[in-house]
Amino acid sequence: MDMKLELVPVPVSDVDRAKRFYVEQVGFHADHDVQPGNGMRVVQLTPPGSACSIVIGTGMGEISEMQPGTVKGLHLVVADIHEARETLVSRGVTVSEIDDLGGIKYAYFSDPDGNSWALQELPDHR
C-alpha cells in the first residue's frame, strides 16, 4: 500500500500576502485558489519539481485554527544550494548563509508569518 505525502497545511495570517510571497518570491506554482463558500478559501501552492504541495487558506476547520508561524523546518531539497539561495535573495527573500554539515548543506528562510523553511542540498543529489 502506497502512502504519499502530497499536501502540507501551512498556517498564515494573511492569505493574499502569503500567496504573493510563495508565488512571486519563492517561485511556487499557484495550483488552485478557490472559494467554495461559507468563508472558505483554499489556496494550493507547489514548489517547482515537487510532488508535495502546501495549502493555505481560511474556513478549513482545524487547519484554519492552527496558529500562524508554527510550522517549522520544512525542507526544500535542491540540486544547487548556491543557485537556489541566490535566486531567492534576488527576489527579496532573506536567506541565511549556507551551512555545510559534513557534505549536507543548508540555508534557512521564513515566510512573513514565521513559518520556517530549509533549503537542503544532499551530496550526489544533482
VOKEBA-709681 format. One record per residue (C-alpha): x negated, y negated, z negated. Coordinates in steps of 0.001 Angstrom, whole numbers, plus 500000, padded with zeros to 6 digits. Each point is the difference from the previous one (the first is absolute). Example, Ala and Ser with C-alpha at 12.3 -4.5 7.8 and 13.67 -1.06 7.14 Angstrom:
2
px: 487700&py: 504500&pz: 492200
px: 498630&py: 496560&pz: 500660
END
This chain:
126
px: 500000&py: 500000&pz: 500000
px: 498555&py: 496638&pz: 501062
px: 500362&py: 496975&pz: 497752
px: 498930&py: 496778&pz: 501635
px: 499616&py: 496741&pz: 498131
px: 501343&py: 497517&pz: 502513
px: 501473&py: 497068&pz: 498044
px: 498704&py: 498206&pz: 496912
px: 502060&py: 497270&pz: 498290
px: 498090&py: 496808&pz: 499197
px: 501845&py: 497577&pz: 497690
px: 499855&py: 496342&pz: 501018
px: 501659&py: 496821&pz: 498758
px: 500497&py: 498374&pz: 503425
px: 500711&py: 502353&pz: 502907
px: 499371&py: 497437&pz: 502751
px: 496673&py: 498880&pz: 498488
px: 498887&py: 503619&pz: 499554
px: 501048&py: 500929&pz: 503530
px: 498010&py: 497070&pz: 501420
px: 496953&py: 501013&pz: 497933
px: 500068&py: 503651&pz: 501029
px: 500799&py: 499369&pz: 503678
px: 498149&py: 496766&pz: 500809
px: 497013&py: 500304&pz: 497681
px: 499437&py: 503710&pz: 499382
px: 501224&py: 501156&pz: 503429
px: 502747&py: 502462&pz: 499066
px: 502692&py: 500744&pz: 502588
px: 503542&py: 498904&pz: 499112
px: 502009&py: 503179&pz: 500652
px: 503375&py: 498972&pz: 498577
px: 501608&py: 496989&pz: 498370
px: 503649&py: 500789&pz: 499419
px: 502718&py: 498591&pz: 497765
px: 502775&py: 502587&pz: 499819
px: 502050&py: 497917&pz: 497543
px: 500641&py: 499567&pz: 496280
px: 496745&py: 498046&pz: 499554
px: 497873&py: 502860&pz: 501288
px: 497012&py: 499248&pz: 502216
px: 497570&py: 502705&pz: 501078
px: 496695&py: 499036&pz: 501617
px: 497722&py: 502844&pz: 501076
px: 496407&py: 499176&pz: 500933
px: 497272&py: 502334&pz: 501268
px: 496224&py: 499537&pz: 500011
px: 498527&py: 500480&pz: 503487
px: 499244&py: 503671&pz: 500619
px: 501774&py: 501199&pz: 496862
px: 502716&py: 502630&pz: 499613
px: 500977&py: 498444&pz: 496653
px: 501906&py: 496719&pz: 499694
px: 500926&py: 497672&pz: 497184
px: 503489&py: 498722&pz: 499248
px: 500850&py: 496637&pz: 498479
px: 503429&py: 498496&pz: 499547
px: 502966&py: 499221&pz: 497785
px: 503056&py: 501853&pz: 498760
px: 498352&py: 503427&pz: 500198
px: 500936&py: 501252&pz: 496541
px: 497104&py: 501101&pz: 497824
px: 497472&py: 499036&pz: 502687
px: 501130&py: 496378&pz: 499743
px: 499824&py: 500196&pz: 496199
px: 496235&py: 500633&pz: 500124
px: 497939&py: 497074&pz: 498691
px: 498232&py: 498059&pz: 502796
px: 496240&py: 500455&pz: 499916
px: 499992&py: 503331&pz: 498163
px: 498830&py: 502241&pz: 502842
px: 496243&py: 500337&pz: 499701
px: 497244&py: 501630&pz: 501997
px: 501704&py: 500944&pz: 503255
px: 497272&py: 501116&pz: 502420
px: 499638&py: 499100&pz: 503663
px: 497372&py: 502318&pz: 501499
px: 498045&py: 498293&pz: 502783
px: 497267&py: 501132&pz: 502389
px: 497938&py: 496814&pz: 499603
px: 500463&py: 498139&pz: 496725
px: 497859&py: 497057&pz: 501121
px: 502211&py: 499431&pz: 503045
px: 503218&py: 500494&pz: 498002
px: 498843&py: 497577&pz: 497301
px: 498930&py: 497372&pz: 502545
px: 503359&py: 500274&pz: 501781
px: 501969&py: 499486&pz: 496775
px: 497800&py: 497107&pz: 498877
px: 500429&py: 498333&pz: 503422
px: 503780&py: 500207&pz: 499457
px: 499790&py: 498275&pz: 496617
px: 500051&py: 503034&pz: 497688
px: 497752&py: 499801&pz: 496955
px: 497982&py: 503227&pz: 500057
px: 497262&py: 501027&pz: 497575
px: 496474&py: 500727&pz: 501090
px: 499368&py: 503600&pz: 501048
px: 498991&py: 502483&pz: 497300
px: 498053&py: 503095&pz: 501080
px: 500622&py: 502809&pz: 497527
px: 497635&py: 502651&pz: 501269
px: 501132&py: 499891&pz: 503613
px: 503663&py: 499250&pz: 499349
px: 500533&py: 496294&pz: 500559
px: 502758&py: 497807&pz: 498567
px: 501278&py: 496440&pz: 500306
px: 503049&py: 498719&pz: 498129
px: 502837&py: 497546&pz: 500568
px: 503464&py: 499246&pz: 498608
px: 503276&py: 498813&pz: 501467
px: 501567&py: 496709&pz: 498794
px: 501730&py: 501831&pz: 497105
px: 496871&py: 501780&pz: 498790
px: 500623&py: 503475&pz: 501423
px: 496447&py: 501209&pz: 500614
px: 498431&py: 501752&pz: 502950
px: 496649&py: 501598&pz: 500734
px: 498361&py: 500279&pz: 503379
px: 498090&py: 503286&pz: 499940
px: 497376&py: 501268&pz: 502427
px: 499055&py: 503646&pz: 499622
px: 496732&py: 501440&pz: 501327
px: 500396&py: 501663&pz: 503381
px: 503629&py: 498772&pz: 500268
px: 499454&py: 498071&pz: 503229
END
